[in-house]
């Protein structure tokens, strides 16, 4: 069994994590950090733990846990308390408790989930097919009386199977629930609303605190919040082209195109305000985000700017800007 990280080493690793968030980074700080890591195996093990947790946070697009510590003065009691709390969180399993109001920790514990840039399809116990888009997560609750999914994040495409027990099929979100009526449909979570697109059959929508239900037929889509359902619109089959590994744009503003593409990237994507309204059209492969950016840049006569840290070792952002 792997030995536990000593408390003093855990705290020092967290201190390094906080210090390395500063900008600019002094050369001496980087040298001292590298020397500390190499000076003892426990130091390297502690830093690998830091990297592992940070990697999961980046995958979820979560706020960095060092933010609170950075807002406290160096050498202050508040900074020491913040570092101590982070050390417990990173090395004693308390991170979910520490940040439950800021980070969607339920995604980590979801029955099924995908990381950034990952899409997959699966079959549930009853034969229902579910495809998960990037950064998506859901729980499965099947019982003798019903079949129910809880979408925690992202987007899924569902093709329900006939059930011998005639159990109804539901999908729950933060805004309410929907019942599939022998159908193929997509559900996508936004910050405050849920989008439902029906491609076959029908779906019945029920906002959590509002009036309902309302039935969407094949070829319709609608957004609903916890209290209301927006008027139905035409569903677009191209909106689920991600199941085939594509992003299809039809005169989409560059800003909005990059927001969609950015869901599949570990690096933040953006553009200069002057070019945000340029229109993008075409079919783009999602398995090579860099190539997509290069193609769009050439098509729109733009330049690509890349922000890095640690002397170019890590990319932190990519932006499309007017051609120089």
TIRO-192006 format. One record per residue (C-alpha): residue number from 0; x, y, z. Coordinates in nm, 4 decimals, m for minus. Layout:
BEGIN
k|xx|yy|zz
NUM|X|Y|Z
...
# end
This chain:
BEGIN
k|xx|yy|zz
0|0.0000|0.0000|0.0000
1|0.1299|0.3482|m0.0873
2|0.2517|0.5444|0.2144
3|0.0618|0.8593|0.3090
4|0.2119|1.1971|0.2278
5|0.3538|1.3582|0.5461
6|0.1497|1.6588|0.6616
7|0.4407|1.9022|0.6345
8|0.5133|1.7894|0.2770
9|0.1446|1.8195|0.1828
10|0.1309|2.1751|0.3155
11|0.4488|2.2708|0.1319
12|0.3157|2.1265|m0.1929
13|0.0024|2.3378|m0.1576
14|0.2155|2.6446|m0.0821
15|0.4034|2.5836|m0.4063
16|0.0746|2.5481|m0.5943
17|m0.0438|2.8839|m0.4629
18|0.2864|3.0591|m0.5336
19|0.2962|2.9252|m0.8885
20|m0.0349|3.0972|m0.9646
21|0.1352|3.4372|m0.9432
22|0.2030|3.6339|m1.2588
23|0.4717|3.6989|m1.3645
24|0.6671|3.4006|m1.2321
25|1.0216|3.4816|m1.1159
26|1.2923|3.2528|m1.2569
27|1.4206|3.1865|m0.9051
28|1.0792|3.0647|m0.7931
29|1.0691|2.8103|m1.0755
30|1.4216|2.6889|m0.9973
31|1.3451|2.6548|m0.6264
32|1.0237|2.4668|m0.7018
33|1.2039|2.2236|m0.9334
34|1.4759|2.1700|m0.6728
35|1.2173|2.1006|m0.4018
36|1.0417|1.8408|m0.6179
37|1.3650|1.6553|m0.6927
38|1.5046|1.6676|m0.3385
39|1.2877|1.3851|m0.1966
40|1.0524|1.1178|m0.3361
41|0.7738|1.2335|m0.1038
42|0.7951|1.5804|m0.2573
43|0.7441|1.4435|m0.6079
44|0.4588|1.2182|m0.4927
45|0.2902|1.5161|m0.3304
46|0.3245|1.7242|m0.6451
47|0.1833|1.4441|m0.8603
48|m0.1208|1.4416|m0.6333
49|m0.1575|1.8176|m0.6818
50|m0.1359|1.7739|m1.0610
51|m0.3899|1.4907|m1.0604
52|m0.6530|1.6916|m0.8736
53|m0.5854|2.0046|m1.0772
54|m0.6263|1.8008|m1.3938
55|m0.9718|1.6861|m1.2864
56|m1.0675|2.0440|m1.2017
57|m0.9574|2.1628|m1.5467
58|m1.1611|1.8860|m1.7064
59|m1.4724|2.0116|m1.5263
60|m1.3963|2.3740|m1.5972
61|m1.4029|2.4350|m1.2221
62|m1.2614|2.7406|m1.0399
63|m0.9065|2.6858|m0.9195
64|m0.9003|2.6073|m0.5450
65|m0.5960|2.8301|m0.4896
66|m0.8039|3.1398|m0.5696
67|m0.9115|3.1980|m0.2099
68|m0.5554|3.1674|m0.0799
69|m0.4269|3.4107|m0.3417
70|m0.6653|3.6758|m0.2122
71|m0.5010|3.6707|0.1312
72|m0.1771|3.8574|0.2163
73|0.1511|3.6630|0.1997
74|0.2653|3.5438|0.5418
75|m0.0685|3.6253|0.7027
76|m0.2652|3.3977|0.9334
77|m0.5430|3.3903|0.6731
78|m0.2999|3.2610|0.4101
79|m0.1714|2.9911|0.6469
80|m0.5257|2.8800|0.7299
81|m0.6190|2.8702|0.3613
82|m0.3129|2.6589|0.2802
83|m0.3882|2.4232|0.5688
84|m0.7466|2.3773|0.4505
85|m0.6303|2.3114|0.0937
86|m0.3775|2.0551|0.2162
87|m0.6574|1.8667|0.3926
88|m0.8728|1.8948|0.0814
89|m0.6097|1.7698|m0.1629
90|m0.4569|1.4983|0.0527
91|m0.7326|1.3861|0.2913
92|m1.0298|1.3717|0.0559
93|m1.2027|1.6844|0.1801
94|m1.1997|1.8805|m0.1439
95|m1.5631|1.8055|m0.2305
96|m1.6761|1.9313|0.1105
97|m1.4536|2.2391|0.0911
98|m1.5891|2.3603|m0.2434
99|m1.9321|2.2056|m0.2799
100|m2.0885|2.5473|m0.3490
101|m1.8421|2.6303|m0.6273
102|m1.7657|2.3069|m0.8129
103|m2.0043|2.0513|m0.9673
104|m1.8631|1.7686|m0.7589
105|m2.1623|1.5461|m0.8358
106|m2.0145|1.5039|m1.1844
107|m1.7175|1.3200|m1.0364
108|m1.9454|1.0727|m0.8648
109|m2.1885|1.0308|m1.1545
110|m2.2574|0.6795|m1.2792
111|m2.1503|0.7743|m1.6311
112|m1.9363|1.0697|m1.7400
113|m1.6968|1.1965|m2.0057
114|m1.3933|1.4211|m1.9810
115|m1.3145|1.7200|m2.2005
116|m1.2894|1.6208|m2.5660
117|m1.4306|1.2730|m2.5029
118|m1.7581|1.1465|m2.6512
119|m1.8958|0.7968|m2.6179
120|m2.2049|0.5826|m2.6711
121|m2.3378|0.3132|m2.4419
122|m2.6345|0.0852|m2.3803
123|m2.8247|0.0778|m2.0517
124|m2.9593|m0.2372|m1.8897
125|m3.2917|m0.2196|m2.0756
126|m3.1301|m0.1626|m2.4162
127|m3.1775|0.2153|m2.4188
128|m2.8934|0.3822|m2.6094
129|m2.7294|0.6940|m2.4658
130|m2.4557|0.9041|m2.6272
131|m2.2602|1.1450|m2.4061
132|m2.1080|1.4625|m2.5421
133|m1.7905|1.6188|m2.4013
134|m1.7917|1.7090|m2.0283
135|m2.1174|1.5251|m1.9648
136|m2.2373|1.3217|m1.6681
137|m2.5535|1.1428|m1.5605
138|m2.6801|0.9018|m1.2973
139|m2.8977|0.5960|m1.3608
140|m3.1854|0.5000|m1.1315
141|m3.3830|0.1982|m1.2515
142|m3.6482|0.0409|m1.0291
143|m3.9403|m0.1961|m1.0609
144|m4.1703|0.0964|m1.1370
145|m3.9688|0.3366|m1.3547
146|m3.6514|0.4131|m1.5457
147|m3.4884|0.7452|m1.4600
148|m3.1713|0.9314|m1.5564
149|m3.0383|1.2396|m1.3771
150|m2.8374|1.4656|m1.6090
151|m2.5697|1.6346|m1.3971
152|m2.3762|1.8136|m1.6713
153|m2.3378|1.8487|m2.0456
154|m2.5502|1.6837|m2.3095
155|m2.6887|1.3417|m2.3960
156|m2.8711|1.1870|m2.6910
157|m3.1167|0.9156|m2.5856
158|m3.2905|0.6475|m2.7909
159|m3.5275|0.4691|m2.5544
160|m3.5884|0.0956|m2.5757
161|m3.9194|m0.0840|m2.5290
162|m3.9519|m0.2063|m2.1733
163|m4.1140|m0.5388|m2.0962
164|m4.2379|m0.4073|m1.7639
165|m4.3816|m0.0978|m1.9297
166|m4.1862|0.1259|m1.6947
167|m4.1966|0.4956|m1.7923
168|m3.8646|0.6599|m1.8860
169|m3.7702|0.9962|m1.7311
170|m3.4766|1.2359|m1.7478
171|m3.4352|1.4806|m1.4586
172|m3.2379|1.8053|m1.4644
173|m3.1973|2.0948|m1.2234
174|m3.4946|2.2687|m1.3900
175|m3.7440|1.9829|m1.3930
176|m3.8103|1.6507|m1.5615
177|m3.9182|1.5083|m1.8942
178|m4.0839|1.1828|m1.9870
179|m3.9948|1.0022|m2.3084
180|m4.2918|0.8757|m2.5078
181|m4.1206|0.6148|m2.7270
182|m3.8600|0.8458|m2.8677
183|m3.5138|0.9680|m2.9678
184|m3.4227|1.3010|m2.8143
185|m3.1356|1.5179|m2.6897
186|m3.1084|1.6972|m2.3545
187|m2.8536|1.9711|m2.2918
188|m2.7901|2.1596|m1.9680
189|m2.7148|2.5295|m1.9652
190|m2.6530|2.7412|m1.6562
191|m3.0206|2.8094|m1.5815
192|m3.2203|2.6267|m1.8476
193|m3.2518|2.2861|m2.0093
194|m3.2795|2.2383|m2.3848
195|m3.4725|1.9408|m2.5233
196|m3.4711|1.8455|m2.8927
197|m3.7013|1.5678|m3.0167
198|m3.6106|1.3747|m3.3314
199|m3.8477|1.0791|m3.3054
200|m4.1635|1.0191|m3.1008
201|m4.2516|1.2761|m2.8344
202|m4.1338|1.4082|m2.4973
203|m4.3431|1.5533|m2.2145
204|m4.1804|1.8448|m2.0260
205|m4.2512|1.9307|m1.6621
206|m4.0761|2.2357|m1.5075
207|m3.9903|2.1839|m1.1410
208|m4.1948|2.4767|m1.0041
209|m4.4110|2.5769|m1.2959
210|m4.7106|2.4839|m1.5016
211|m4.7176|2.1828|m1.7257
212|m4.6897|1.9443|m1.8780
213|m4.6191|2.0336|m2.2417
214|m4.5555|1.7734|m2.5103
215|m4.2884|1.8227|m2.7762
216|m4.3347|1.6285|m3.0985
217|m4.0707|1.5007|m3.3391
218|m3.9008|1.7934|m3.5123
219|m3.9491|2.0312|m3.2177
220|m3.7171|2.1678|m2.9527
221|m3.7695|2.3946|m2.6522
222|m3.5884|2.5483|m2.3587
223|m3.7408|2.5277|m2.0125
224|m3.6509|2.6721|m1.6760
225|m3.7720|2.5750|m1.3322
226|m4.0948|2.7728|m1.3786
227|m4.1711|2.8051|m1.7483
228|m4.1345|2.6479|m2.0924
229|m4.0336|2.8650|m2.3866
230|m4.2321|2.8371|m2.7134
231|m4.1233|2.5375|m2.9247
232|m3.8953|2.5868|m3.2243
233|m3.7782|2.3616|m3.5049
234|m3.5268|2.0997|m3.3944
235|m3.2007|2.0787|m3.5889
236|m3.0591|1.7300|m3.6444
237|m2.7189|1.8885|m3.7089
238|m2.7089|1.9947|m3.3426
239|m2.6229|1.6349|m3.2512
240|m2.3562|1.5906|m3.5198
241|m2.1150|1.5572|m3.2258
242|m2.2256|1.1932|m3.2047
243|m2.0366|1.1447|m3.5332
244|m1.7456|1.3630|m3.4197
245|m1.8449|1.6831|m3.6019
246|m1.9411|2.0409|m3.5229
247|m2.1632|2.1843|m3.7964
248|m2.1902|2.5626|m3.8190
249|m2.4425|2.7550|m4.0268
250|m2.3542|3.1252|m4.0368
251|m2.2592|3.1061|m3.6690
252|m2.0928|3.4081|m3.5136
253|m1.7256|3.3430|m3.4468
254|m1.7710|3.4091|m3.0749
255|m2.0486|3.1505|m3.0530
256|m1.8601|2.9037|m3.2717
257|m1.5575|2.9207|m3.0417
258|m1.7801|2.8754|m2.7375
259|m1.9122|2.5509|m2.8879
260|m1.5702|2.4343|m2.9993
261|m1.4277|2.5265|m2.6595
262|m1.6416|2.2610|m2.4935
263|m1.4071|2.0080|m2.6563
264|m1.0821|2.1820|m2.5599
265|m0.8742|2.1807|m2.2406
266|m0.7460|2.5243|m2.3425
267|m0.9690|2.8332|m2.3269
268|m1.0716|2.9579|m2.6720
269|m1.1670|3.3143|m2.7588
270|m1.1427|3.5943|m3.0111
271|m1.0852|3.9668|m3.0280
272|m1.4053|4.1760|m2.9982
273|m1.3404|4.3248|m3.3422
274|m1.3883|3.9867|m3.5124
275|m1.6450|3.8278|m3.2770
276|m1.9291|3.8857|m3.5225
277|m1.7673|3.7227|m3.8256
278|m1.9724|3.4307|m3.9574
279|m1.8506|3.0709|m3.9636
280|m2.0026|2.7949|m4.1741
281|m1.8948|2.4393|m4.2459
282|m1.8441|2.0959|m4.0962
283|m1.5484|2.0575|m3.8603
284|m1.3905|1.7483|m3.7026
285|m1.3888|1.7651|m3.3234
286|m1.0915|1.5341|m3.2757
287|m0.8402|1.8051|m3.3776
288|m0.9336|2.1418|m3.2276
289|m0.6034|2.2994|m3.3314
290|m0.6637|2.2138|m3.6962
291|m1.0149|2.3561|m3.6779
292|m0.8738|2.6835|m3.5436
293|m0.6137|2.6939|m3.8191
294|m0.8783|2.6315|m4.0848
295|m1.1076|2.9034|m3.9518
296|m0.8169|3.1460|m3.9180
297|m0.7206|3.0957|m4.2820
298|m1.0804|3.1203|m4.4023
299|m1.1461|3.4457|m4.2143
300|m0.7944|3.5887|m4.2633
301|m0.7171|3.5940|m3.8911
302|m0.4110|3.5278|m3.6786
303|m0.3850|3.2813|m3.3908
304|m0.2449|3.4061|m3.0611
305|m0.1489|3.1557|m2.7927
306|m0.1051|3.2402|m2.4249
307|0.1374|3.0202|m2.2299
308|0.2862|2.9814|m1.8845
309|0.6022|2.8225|m1.7488
310|0.8123|2.9445|m2.0431
311|0.5796|2.8053|m2.3042
312|0.5401|2.4621|m2.1466
313|0.1658|2.5009|m2.0847
314|m0.0916|2.6626|m2.3101
315|m0.3535|2.8570|m2.1169
316|m0.5519|3.0177|m2.3980
317|m0.5889|3.0505|m2.7749
318|m0.7443|3.3540|m2.9405
319|m0.8276|3.4470|m3.2993
320|m0.7356|3.8081|m3.3725
321|m0.7305|4.0410|m3.6744
322|m0.4504|3.9685|m3.9185
323|m0.1495|4.1873|m3.8446
# end
